[in-house]
Amino acid sequence: MRYIYIALIILLTVVVLVFTFQNLGAVTVQFLTLRLTLPLSALIILVYFLGLVTGGAVVSLVRSWIRGSSGKASDQASKSQ
């Protein structure tokens, strides 16, 4: 199983490297007054990681809400008995 994981990591690394070298054209991104010029592949990877952070924060928030609401429900059930 270890060899399968190593092969998958190598395959993924090769795919990312090919993607990077094929998308070296510069693009300019503007947000309000900020302008940023960088390679397209760097922009896509940056947006991907921002999505990871945002998605992780949302999942963490929802988990804390669920944990908080289930804790209150069990507290109320134990008080009524």
C-alpha positions in Angstrom: 0.0 0.0 0.0 2.9 2.3 0.7 4.1 2.0 -2.9 0.7 3.0 -4.2 0.8 6.2 -2.0 4.3 7.0 -3.3 3.2 6.5 -6.9 0.2 8.7 -6.4 2.3 11.5 -4.8 4.8 11.3 -7.7 1.9 11.3 -10.2 0.3 14.3 -8.6 3.6 16.2 -8.4 4.2 15.5 -12.2 0.7 16.8 -13.0 1.2 20.0 -11.0 4.6 20.6 -12.6 3.3 20.1 -16.1 0.4 22.4 -15.3 2.7 25.0 -13.9 5.0 25.0 -17.0 2.1 25.1 -19.4 0.5 28.1 -17.7 3.4 30.6 -17.3 1.6 33.5 -19.0 1.2 36.5 -16.9 -2.2 37.8 -15.9 -3.2 41.0 -14.0 -5.7 40.8 -11.2 -7.3 43.9 -9.8 -9.1 44.2 -6.5 -10.3 47.7 -5.5 -7.1 49.8 -6.0 -4.7 46.8 -5.8 -3.2 45.4 -9.0 -1.2 42.2 -9.0 0.5 40.6 -12.0 1.6 37.0 -11.7 1.7 33.8 -13.7 -1.7 32.1 -14.3 -0.6 28.9 -12.6 0.4 30.9 -9.4 -3.0 32.6 -9.4 -4.9 29.3 -9.7 -2.8 27.7 -6.9 -3.3 30.8 -4.7 -7.1 30.8 -5.2 -7.1 27.0 -4.5 -5.3 27.5 -1.2 -7.6 30.4 -0.3 -10.5 28.1 -0.9 -9.0 25.5 1.3 -8.7 27.9 4.2 -12.1 29.3 3.7 -13.7 25.9 3.4 -11.9 24.7 6.5 -13.1 27.7 8.5 -16.7 27.1 7.4 -16.5 23.4 8.3 -15.0 24.2 11.7 -17.7 26.8 12.4 -20.5 24.4 11.5 -18.9 21.7 13.7 -18.7 24.1 16.6 -22.4 25.0 16.1 -23.4 21.4 16.0 -21.3 20.6 19.1 -22.8 23.6 20.9 -26.4 22.8 20.1 -26.1 19.1 21.0 -24.4 20.0 24.3 -27.3 22.4 25.2 -29.9 19.7 24.2 -28.3 17.1 26.5 -28.1 19.6 29.3 -31.8 20.5 29.0 -32.7 16.8 28.9 -30.8 16.0 32.0 -32.3 19.0 33.9 -35.9 18.0 33.1 -35.4 14.5 34.5 
